[in-house]
Structure formats: structure tokens, C-alpha cells
Amino acid sequence: MKAGPGRAFILFAAWLIAYGAHGSDRPRGLNCAIQTPPEDAGEDSHMYAGAFKIYPRAKNMEPRYSGCQIIWRDKNQSLEKWELLAVLILRNGELVGSWSPMEEGASLNNCKYAGGRLASGDPGDCYRADIVPLKSMKSGCLSDMLKASYDRSLPLPNDCLEYE
């Protein structure tokens, strides 16, 4: 049975939608395709770079983990909307590459690692292999810390000061 032009168009449209949603070079593997931060994603923040969600948390990864660790950044300083920033690719517990769908993060796509060291890519643009997997605070800490910063009567949550 021959596929008619209508069927070919439907198949092409399905491919195009899948391509647009995932990009042609997005890594594949355990946790690599997650689009939005899960409820238990870890959290981090940097004064100049903003707030981040990280999944899976380093403390939940086996020492020889193979898959991805994903980083999202706060899209509008609300701690409610997150956009994919980077995907870190690990094999047997070691960083082997990174990927970003963002134009500003495109240099991450050149970062390749071997033997726990950067093998190609600009060291100023690439993640340091010795800090991956990235450690993070538990989920909910950013919101708790923000509340405590506005209301001085609230204590800083002590369990949010530990990065795991």
C-alpha cells in the first residue's frame, strides 16, 4: 500500500512538531527529556544570575549515574515560570557533555569532557567537571528564603543552607 500525499504531510507535520519541541540535538537518556522542573527539583540562586531549579538533585544520583542533570532558570523573577537553561550529560558518574537550547547558551554545545576533564570547548563557557553533578538546596528553599528576607520576624530556614 502506497502512502498518499495526505499521509506524507501528516507524518512530516508530526516530525516537525517533535523537532521543534525537542530540538534535533537534545541529549537522550535518563531524565534528558524532562521539560519542566519536577516538584522535588533542587534549587539554587546567585546574586547576579538569578534563581535556578536543578533535577535530579546530586544527593539522589548514584555515584555511577548515567543520564542528564537539567538546569532551569527563573523566567520572570516570580519563582513560578521556568525556562530550560542547560542539560548536563553524565556517563558512569562523569560529565561528558552539555547542551543548551538557548542562543546565549550555545557555547555549551561545544563542551566535551573526557576522564573528568574538559577536552574541548572554552573553559570560560563550560561547566567545571569537578562540580558536576551540581549540588542544590531542597525544593521550596528559594521561596522560604525570599519570605524571610522580606519579613525579618521569620527565621532563615536552617535546612536550606545545606547544598546536597
C-alpha positions in Angstrom: 0.0 0.0 0.0 1.4 3.3 -1.1 1.3 6.4 1.2 -0.6 9.2 -0.4 0.4 12.9 -0.2 -2.0 13.5 2.8 -0.4 10.8 4.9 3.1 12.1 4.0 2.1 15.6 5.0 0.8 14.3 8.4 4.0 12.4 9.0 6.1 15.4 8.1 4.0 17.7 10.4 4.4 15.2 13.3 8.1 15.2 12.7 8.2 19.0 12.5 6.3 19.3 15.8 8.6 16.8 17.5 11.7 18.5 16.1 10.5 21.9 17.3 9.6 20.6 20.8 12.9 18.8 21.4 15.5 20.2 19.0 17.5 17.9 16.8 20.5 17.6 19.1 18.9 17.5 22.6 20.6 14.7 24.5 18.7 11.4 25.1 18.8 9.2 28.1 17.6 9.1 31.7 15.9 12.4 32.7 17.1 14.1 29.5 13.6 14.9 28.0 12.1 16.5 31.1 10.6 19.8 30.0 9.6 21.4 33.3 11.1 21.1 36.8 9.5 18.3 38.9 8.1 19.2 42.3 11.2 17.8 44.0 13.8 19.6 41.9 16.6 21.2 43.9 17.1 25.0 44.0 19.9 27.4 43.8 20.4 31.1 43.4 23.2 33.5 42.5 23.0 37.2 43.2 23.8 38.2 39.6 22.5 35.2 37.7 19.1 34.6 39.3 17.2 31.6 40.6 17.6 28.0 39.3 16.0 24.6 39.5 18.1 21.5 39.2 17.0 17.9 38.6 17.8 15.4 39.7 19.5 16.6 42.8 23.1 15.4 43.3 22.2 13.7 46.5 19.7 11.5 44.7 22.1 10.4 41.9 24.0 7.1 42.2 27.8 7.5 42.0 27.9 5.9 38.5 24.8 7.7 37.3 24.3 7.8 33.5 21.7 10.3 32.2 21.1 14.0 32.4 21.0 16.7 35.1 18.8 19.6 33.9 19.0 23.2 34.9 16.1 25.7 34.5 16.3 29.4 35.3 13.6 31.6 36.7 12.0 33.3 33.7 10.5 36.4 35.2 11.7 36.6 38.9 8.4 35.0 40.1 9.7 31.6 41.0 6.8 30.3 39.1 7.8 30.2 35.4 11.0 28.3 34.5 12.9 28.0 31.2 15.3 25.3 30.2 18.9 26.7 30.5 21.2 23.6 30.2 21.3 19.9 30.1 24.4 18.3 31.6 25.2 14.8 30.3 26.8 12.3 32.6 28.1 8.8 31.9 29.1 6.5 34.7 29.1 9.4 37.1 31.3 11.7 35.0 30.4 14.8 33.0 30.8 14.0 29.2 29.0 17.0 27.6 26.4 19.7 27.9 23.7 21.2 25.8 21.5 24.3 25.7 18.6 25.2 23.5 19.2 28.9 24.1 21.2 31.1 21.8 23.1 32.6 24.7 24.0 29.1 25.9 25.0 27.8 22.5 28.7 27.7 23.6 27.7 24.9 26.0 27.1 22.7 23.0 30.9 22.7 22.3 31.8 21.5 25.7 33.0 17.9 25.7 34.8 16.1 28.6 37.0 13.0 28.9 38.4 11.4 32.0 36.8 14.1 34.3 38.4 17.0 32.4 37.4 19.4 29.7 38.5 18.1 26.4 37.0 20.7 24.0 35.2 24.0 24.4 36.1 27.3 26.1 36.9 26.8 29.8 35.2 30.2 30.4 31.9 29.0 28.9 31.9 25.4 30.1 30.9 23.8 33.4 33.7 22.6 35.5 33.7 18.8 35.6 34.7 18.7 39.2 31.5 20.4 40.4 29.1 18.2 38.4 26.7 16.8 39.4 25.6 20.2 40.7 24.5 20.3 44.3 21.4 22.2 45.3 19.1 23.2 48.2 15.9 21.3 48.7 12.7 22.3 46.9 10.9 25.2 48.4 14.0 26.9 49.9 14.1 29.8 47.5 10.6 30.8 48.4 11.2 30.4 52.1 14.4 32.4 52.0 12.7 35.2 50.0 9.9 35.4 52.5 12.4 35.6 55.4 14.3 38.4 53.6 11.1 40.5 53.4 9.7 39.6 56.9 12.6 39.9 59.4 10.4 38.2 62.0 10.7 34.9 60.1 13.9 32.9 60.7 16.1 31.8 57.8 15.4 28.2 57.3 18.5 26.3 58.5 17.8 23.2 56.4 18.0 25.4 53.3 21.7 26.3 53.9 22.9 22.8 53.0 23.7 22.0 49.4 23.4 18.4 48.6 
